[in-house]
């Protein structure tokens, strides 16, 4: 069983930055995508970004394009989410996710098999 462990959340003022990390417990496991989702209170979980494990291509939700950057460190088996120019509406629990095989989409939570426990990001105005 693969475990994903997020870290790096916290409280930041609007306009500030945070970097989230997600480490996988197994160095080698079948994965096609690793992504980040977020869920604000009373809202559904929404797609933020994902990275294709085969070619490193990244995809972003329109709401975070130009502000968030996803990257990976193969040697450390870790992915990162650099969040800049944070806004109060970015406040949510952020979840790391991994997909073991491609299901035809990258922005749906149902396309991912493994999930982390989540890390809270709070942006104050």
N, C-alpha and C positions, 0 to 999 in steps of 0.2 A: 504494500500500500504506500502510495506517495503522499507525503505531507508537505504542504506549502506553509511557510511561516513568514508573515509580513512584519515589518518594523518601520519606524520612522514617522509615524503619525504624531500629531500634537496640535497645539494652539498657535495660531499665527495671525498677525494683523493683515487686513486687506492690502494687497500689493506685495506681500512677502512671498517667500519660497519655502518649500519643503521637498525632501527627497524620500520616497518610500522604497523599501527593498523587499524582495520576496525570494527566499531561499528554498530550494527543493531538497527534500531529504534524501532522495536517490539521485546519484549522479547520472545514471543512464536509465531513462525510462522513455517509452514511446510517447512523443508529443509532437504535435503539428503546430500548435499555437500556445502562447502564454500571454495572458491579458490581464487587464485591470477593469473591474467594475466598481460602481459605487451605489450606495443606497442611503438616501436621506430619510429622516423620520416621516412616516406616512406616505412615502413614495415607493414605486417599484425599483428594483435593482436595474441600473442602467449601464450600458457599455461606455467605457472611457477610451481604452486603447488596447491594441494587441500587436504582437510581433510574430511573424512567421518564423518558425524555428529552422526551416530549411534554407531560406535565403535572407533572413533578417529584415524583410520588408515590414514596415509598420503602418498601422491604420489608426485613425483617430476620430472620435466623435467631433462634430462641428463645434460643439460648445467649448472644446479644449484645444482646438487646433491653434498653433502658434504660441501657446502658453505651456503646454505639457510636452514632455519628451520621454519616450520609452526607450530603454536600452537593455543590453544583456551582457553578462560576463560569463562566457562558456566555461572558463576555467573554475570559476567560483560557483557555477550552477545557479546563478542568481540573476534576476531581472530587477530593473530599477524604473521608478517613475519620478522624473524631475518635474516639479510643479512650480511654475513661476507666475507672477502677476495674479496671485490667488484672489478670488472674489468670495464674498459671503455665500453665494449660491454654490460654491464648491464644497461647502460643509456637508460631510457624509461619512459613513463608514466605507472604507476602501478595501476591496477584496481582490486578492490575486487568484488567478484561475489558470488551469492548464487543460488542453484538449488532447486526447490520445489519438484521435483520428479526425480528419476533416469531414464535417457534416454539411457542407455547402454554405455555411455562413460563419462569420467571425464575430458578429456583434450581438448574438443572442446568448443568454446565459445557458440555455439548454444545449448549446454546442460544446460545453466544457464539462469535463469529468471530475476534476479535482479542484478543491477550493481551500483557501486559507481561512483563518478564523476572523480576519478583518482587523483593520486598524483605524482609529478615529482621527479624522482631520476636521478641525474647527477653525473657521476663518472669521475673525471679528471685524466689524465695520468701524 
